Amino acid sequence: MSNLWGFSDYFVQHPILLLTLLAHVLADFQWQSQKMADLKCRK
């Protein structure tokens, strides 16, 4: 559990990294769902 707190402490010190990571995850998620929607429309 202490490992998890060390991880969050790291992000508190480097918030830009956390934001970048979140942006990547959200963009990837949106791209995946858009791709799935396109595939469904094509059928």
Backbone as XML, in Angstrom:
<?xml version="1.0"?>
<chain id="A" units="angstrom">
  <residue number="1" name="MET">
    <atom name="N" x="0.833" y="-1.200" z="0.000"/>
    <atom name="CA" x="0.000" y="0.000" z="0.000"/>
    <atom name="C" x="0.872" y="1.255" z="0.000"/>
  </residue>
  <residue number="2" name="SER">
    <atom name="N" x="2.002" y="1.183" z="0.691"/>
    <atom name="CA" x="2.902" y="2.349" z="0.742"/>
    <atom name="C" x="3.437" y="2.674" z="-0.654"/>
  </residue>
  <residue number="3" name="ASN">
    <atom name="N" x="3.554" y="1.641" z="-1.489"/>
    <atom name="CA" x="4.010" y="1.847" z="-2.861"/>
    <atom name="C" x="3.030" y="2.740" z="-3.618"/>
  </residue>
  <residue number="4" name="LEU">
    <atom name="N" x="1.739" y="2.509" z="-3.386"/>
    <atom name="CA" x="0.701" y="3.301" z="-4.043"/>
    <atom name="C" x="0.778" y="4.758" z="-3.605"/>
  </residue>
  <residue number="5" name="TRP">
    <atom name="N" x="1.027" y="4.972" z="-2.297"/>
    <atom name="CA" x="1.126" y="6.347" z="-1.794"/>
    <atom name="C" x="2.362" y="7.025" z="-2.355"/>
  </residue>
  <residue number="6" name="GLY">
    <atom name="N" x="3.453" y="6.297" z="-2.495"/>
    <atom name="CA" x="4.659" y="6.858" z="-3.095"/>
    <atom name="C" x="4.390" y="7.263" z="-4.534"/>
  </residue>
  <residue number="7" name="PHE">
    <atom name="N" x="3.587" y="6.467" z="-5.213"/>
    <atom name="CA" x="3.207" y="6.736" z="-6.598"/>
    <atom name="C" x="2.414" y="8.040" z="-6.688"/>
  </residue>
  <residue number="8" name="SER">
    <atom name="N" x="1.427" y="8.206" z="-5.796"/>
    <atom name="CA" x="0.620" y="9.433" z="-5.818"/>
    <atom name="C" x="1.444" y="10.638" z="-5.387"/>
  </residue>
  <residue number="9" name="ASP">
    <atom name="N" x="2.371" y="10.442" z="-4.449"/>
    <atom name="CA" x="3.271" y="11.532" z="-4.042"/>
    <atom name="C" x="4.081" y="12.011" z="-5.241"/>
  </residue>
  <residue number="10" name="TYR">
    <atom name="N" x="4.533" y="11.071" z="-6.050"/>
    <atom name="CA" x="5.315" y="11.394" z="-7.241"/>
    <atom name="C" x="4.497" y="12.270" z="-8.185"/>
  </residue>
  <residue number="11" name="PHE">
    <atom name="N" x="3.213" y="11.929" z="-8.352"/>
    <atom name="CA" x="2.361" y="12.708" z="-9.250"/>
    <atom name="C" x="2.006" y="14.067" z="-8.672"/>
  </residue>
  <residue number="12" name="VAL">
    <atom name="N" x="1.952" y="14.150" z="-7.337"/>
    <atom name="CA" x="1.707" y="15.456" z="-6.710"/>
    <atom name="C" x="2.884" y="16.375" z="-7.017"/>
  </residue>
  <residue number="13" name="GLN">
    <atom name="N" x="4.079" y="15.804" z="-7.054"/>
    <atom name="CA" x="5.276" y="16.590" z="-7.360"/>
    <atom name="C" x="5.411" y="16.853" z="-8.859"/>
  </residue>
  <residue number="14" name="HIS">
    <atom name="N" x="4.814" y="16.004" z="-9.684"/>
    <atom name="CA" x="4.907" y="16.142" z="-11.143"/>
    <atom name="C" x="3.511" y="16.114" z="-11.761"/>
  </residue>
  <residue number="15" name="PRO">
    <atom name="N" x="2.679" y="17.122" z="-11.489"/>
    <atom name="CA" x="1.290" y="17.104" z="-11.980"/>
    <atom name="C" x="1.173" y="17.100" z="-13.497"/>
  </residue>
  <residue number="16" name="ILE">
    <atom name="N" x="2.163" y="17.676" z="-14.187"/>
    <atom name="CA" x="2.106" y="17.725" z="-15.654"/>
    <atom name="C" x="2.179" y="16.312" z="-16.235"/>
  </residue>
  <residue number="17" name="LEU">
    <atom name="N" x="2.980" y="15.449" z="-15.603"/>
    <atom name="CA" x="3.059" y="14.063" z="-16.063"/>
    <atom name="C" x="1.708" y="13.378" z="-15.909"/>
  </residue>
  <residue number="18" name="LEU">
    <atom name="N" x="1.052" y="13.639" z="-14.780"/>
    <atom name="CA" x="-0.258" y="13.036" z="-14.538"/>
    <atom name="C" x="-1.265" y="13.512" z="-15.576"/>
  </residue>
  <residue number="19" name="LEU">
    <atom name="N" x="-1.261" y="14.806" z="-15.863"/>
    <atom name="CA" x="-2.176" y="15.368" z="-16.863"/>
    <atom name="C" x="-1.899" y="14.786" z="-18.242"/>
  </residue>
  <residue number="20" name="THR">
    <atom name="N" x="-0.627" y="14.641" z="-18.580"/>
    <atom name="CA" x="-0.250" y="14.072" z="-19.875"/>
    <atom name="C" x="-0.741" y="12.633" z="-19.982"/>
  </residue>
  <residue number="21" name="LEU">
    <atom name="N" x="-0.544" y="11.885" z="-18.899"/>
    <atom name="CA" x="-0.976" y="10.493" z="-18.868"/>
    <atom name="C" x="-2.489" y="10.399" z="-19.038"/>
  </residue>
  <residue number="22" name="LEU">
    <atom name="N" x="-3.215" y="11.245" z="-18.302"/>
    <atom name="CA" x="-4.675" y="11.260" z="-18.406"/>
    <atom name="C" x="-5.123" y="11.629" z="-19.818"/>
  </residue>
  <residue number="23" name="ALA">
    <atom name="N" x="-4.468" y="12.622" z="-20.403"/>
    <atom name="CA" x="-4.820" y="13.062" z="-21.752"/>
    <atom name="C" x="-4.631" y="11.922" z="-22.751"/>
  </residue>
  <residue number="24" name="HIS">
    <atom name="N" x="-3.522" y="11.178" z="-22.612"/>
    <atom name="CA" x="-3.259" y="10.053" z="-23.508"/>
    <atom name="C" x="-4.331" y="8.980" z="-23.367"/>
  </residue>
  <residue number="25" name="VAL">
    <atom name="N" x="-4.670" y="8.652" z="-22.120"/>
    <atom name="CA" x="-5.670" y="7.612" z="-21.870"/>
    <atom name="C" x="-7.030" y="8.021" z="-22.437"/>
  </residue>
  <residue number="26" name="LEU">
    <atom name="N" x="-7.422" y="9.267" z="-22.188"/>
    <atom name="CA" x="-8.719" y="9.748" z="-22.679"/>
    <atom name="C" x="-8.751" y="9.798" z="-24.200"/>
  </residue>
  <residue number="27" name="ALA">
    <atom name="N" x="-7.683" y="10.281" z="-24.812"/>
    <atom name="CA" x="-7.623" y="10.376" z="-26.270"/>
    <atom name="C" x="-7.684" y="8.982" z="-26.885"/>
  </residue>
  <residue number="28" name="ASP">
    <atom name="N" x="-6.955" y="8.033" z="-26.291"/>
    <atom name="CA" x="-6.945" y="6.668" z="-26.796"/>
    <atom name="C" x="-8.335" y="6.049" z="-26.665"/>
  </residue>
  <residue number="29" name="PHE">
    <atom name="N" x="-8.978" y="6.308" z="-25.525"/>
    <atom name="CA" x="-10.319" y="5.774" z="-25.283"/>
    <atom name="C" x="-11.316" y="6.339" z="-26.292"/>
  </residue>
  <residue number="30" name="GLN">
    <atom name="N" x="-11.256" y="7.632" z="-26.535"/>
    <atom name="CA" x="-12.153" y="8.273" z="-27.505"/>
    <atom name="C" x="-11.902" y="7.724" z="-28.903"/>
  </residue>
  <residue number="31" name="TRP">
    <atom name="N" x="-10.626" y="7.534" z="-29.253"/>
    <atom name="CA" x="-10.273" y="7.027" z="-30.576"/>
    <atom name="C" x="-10.810" y="5.613" z="-30.756"/>
  </residue>
  <residue number="32" name="GLN">
    <atom name="N" x="-10.669" y="4.783" z="-29.703"/>
    <atom name="CA" x="-11.153" y="3.401" z="-29.765"/>
    <atom name="C" x="-12.668" y="3.367" z="-29.945"/>
  </residue>
  <residue number="33" name="SER">
    <atom name="N" x="-13.392" y="4.170" z="-29.155"/>
    <atom name="CA" x="-14.853" y="4.161" z="-29.249"/>
    <atom name="C" x="-15.311" y="4.726" z="-30.596"/>
  </residue>
  <residue number="34" name="GLN">
    <atom name="N" x="-14.576" y="5.697" z="-31.121"/>
    <atom name="CA" x="-14.904" y="6.254" z="-32.436"/>
    <atom name="C" x="-14.713" y="5.188" z="-33.508"/>
  </residue>
  <residue number="35" name="LYS">
    <atom name="N" x="-13.635" y="4.414" z="-33.394"/>
    <atom name="CA" x="-13.353" y="3.353" z="-34.342"/>
    <atom name="C" x="-14.451" y="2.292" z="-34.292"/>
  </residue>
  <residue number="36" name="MET">
    <atom name="N" x="-14.883" y="1.945" z="-33.086"/>
    <atom name="CA" x="-15.946" y="0.959" z="-32.934"/>
    <atom name="C" x="-17.253" y="1.477" z="-33.540"/>
  </residue>
  <residue number="37" name="ALA">
    <atom name="N" x="-17.538" y="2.759" z="-33.331"/>
    <atom name="CA" x="-18.751" y="3.359" z="-33.885"/>
    <atom name="C" x="-18.702" y="3.328" z="-35.416"/>
  </residue>
  <residue number="38" name="ASP">
    <atom name="N" x="-17.531" y="3.610" z="-35.974"/>
    <atom name="CA" x="-17.373" y="3.579" z="-37.433"/>
    <atom name="C" x="-17.616" y="2.172" z="-37.971"/>
  </residue>
  <residue number="39" name="LEU">
    <atom name="N" x="-17.095" y="1.169" z="-37.265"/>
    <atom name="CA" x="-17.279" y="-0.210" z="-37.702"/>
    <atom name="C" x="-18.755" y="-0.597" z="-37.672"/>
  </residue>
  <residue number="40" name="LYS">
    <atom name="N" x="-19.462" y="-0.160" z="-36.645"/>
    <atom name="CA" x="-20.887" y="-0.480" z="-36.532"/>
    <atom name="C" x="-21.681" y="0.206" z="-37.639"/>
  </residue>
  <residue number="41" name="CYS">
    <atom name="N" x="-21.322" y="1.439" z="-37.959"/>
    <atom name="CA" x="-22.032" y="2.188" z="-39.008"/>
    <atom name="C" x="-21.830" y="1.528" z="-40.372"/>
  </residue>
  <residue number="42" name="ARG">
    <atom name="N" x="-20.655" y="0.959" z="-40.575"/>
    <atom name="CA" x="-20.320" y="0.389" z="-41.872"/>
    <atom name="C" x="-21.150" y="-0.853" z="-42.179"/>
  </residue>
  <residue number="43" name="LYS">
    <atom name="N" x="-21.556" y="-1.585" z="-41.133"/>
    <atom name="CA" x="-22.271" y="-2.847" z="-41.365"/>
    <atom name="C" x="-23.700" y="-2.682" z="-41.816"/>
  </residue>
</chain>
